[in-house]
């Protein structure tokens, strides 16, 4: 029973901390450190370093980090260069009201699907101004784009096998 409580302690801490402080990243780091303290107890520092080394030396994990940094950089370049401003203006003219921006986001998610990460970044960045102006919460847009991206990725993986 004590093991179950110890297992749930970092997750409970994460949820409580995130709700109280409204800072998710800091809460996740603190909960991960709490989990490392519980896991390694006396050898907290050495165990944490070993875990980080094992995780970061995994080639699959390195590939995911490389892809995410590359996609994030590409989206930031598009944002700073103003390359998507014309599309934002077009989207603003087409999508007004509570439903049209979400329908446009759904269509864009299908059209722009290359990878579940890239489609979510591109679509949410492209339409966040339009959805803000129409009173649609960003969380709704993010959830919809993420759900469609993951669904399309699942379909592509099923067809590949």
N, C-alpha and C positions, 0 to 999 in steps of 0.2 A: 504494500500500500504506500509506503514511504517513497518507493521508486516512482510510482505513478504521480505522486504529488511533485516530486523533484522534476519529473519530465514536463509537467504542465506549468511549472513556475516561470520559465522564461517567456512562454507564450502569454500567460496571464499578465506578466509584467509588461510585455510589449503592448498588449491591448490597452491596459490601464494607463500606461505612460503616453501612448499616442492620443488617447482620448483627453487626458488631462492637459498635456502640453501642446497638442495640435502640431507636433513636429515628428513626422514619421521616420525620417532618416536617422535622427538622433536616438529615437526610441528603438529602432532596429539594431543600431550599433550597441546600445546599452544592453539589450536583451541577448544579443550574441555573446557579449562579454560575460554576462551572467551565466549563460549556458556553458561557456568555456570554464568558468570557475567551478560550476557544478560537476562538469565532466572530468576535469583534471585536478581539482582540489589543490593539493600542495605544489604541483608542478604546473601551475596555471600558465606562466609565461612560456616555458619550454613547449608545453602541449599546444598552446595557441600558435606559436611560431611553426611547429611541425605541421599542424593542420592547415595553416595558410600555405606553407610550402607545398604540401601534397596537392592541395586544391589548385594552386596557381601553376603547378608544373604539369597539370593534365592538359593534353593537347586539345581535347574537345572544349574545355573551358577557355583556353587561350583563343580558340577560333571564335567562340561566342563573344568574348570581350573585343576582339579585333573587329568583328562585324558590327557590334553595337557602337563602338567608337567611330567607325567609318560612317555608318548611317547617321549618327548624331552630328558628326562634322559636316556631312553633305547637307543635311537639313538646315544646319546653322548657316552654311554658306549660301544656300538658297534664300534664307530669311534675310541675311545682311545685304545681299546683292540686290534685293528687291525683285528677284525673278518670279516670285509668286504673287506679287502685288497685282498684276494684271488678272491673274486667276481669282484673287480675292475680290476684286471689283466685279468680275463677271459673276462670281458666286453670290455676291451681295445683291445683284440685280435679279438673279433667278430665284433666289431662296428668301422668301419673306413669310412670316407667320411661324407657327410652332411646328409644323410638320415638314415643310419643304426643305429646310436645312438638313434634317435628319434623313430624308429620302435622298438628298444629294450626297450626304456622307455615305449612305449605304451603296449608292451607285459608284461613287469614287473608290470605295473599299474594294469593290469587285474589279473595277478597271485598273486601279493602281497596284494590284496585288503582285508583288514580286516575292516578298517574304513577310511573315507576320509582323516583324519589327518595323520594317520600312513602311509598310502600308499604314500602320497605326501612326507612326511619326508624321508621315506626309499628309495624311487626311486630317488628323487633328490640328496640325499646324495650319493647314490651308483653310479650315473652316471655323477655327476658334473665334475669330472676329465676327463672323456671320452669326454663329450661334449665340455669342454674347449679346449682339444687338437684338436678337429675337427672343431673349430671355430663356434660352435653353441652358441648363447647367452644364458646365464642362465635364462633369463626371458622367453625365448621360452620353455625351458625345464620345468620351474616352471608352466607356463600357461598350457602346455599340461598335465602334471601330475595332476594339480588341476582340470582341466576340466574333465578328465577321472574319477578321484576320486569322484567328485560331481555327475557325471552322474551315476556311479555305485551305489553310496549311494542313489540317487533318485530311481533307479530301485529296490534296496533292500527294500526301504520304501514302494514303491507301491505294491510289492509282499507281504509285511507283513500285509497290510490292506485288 
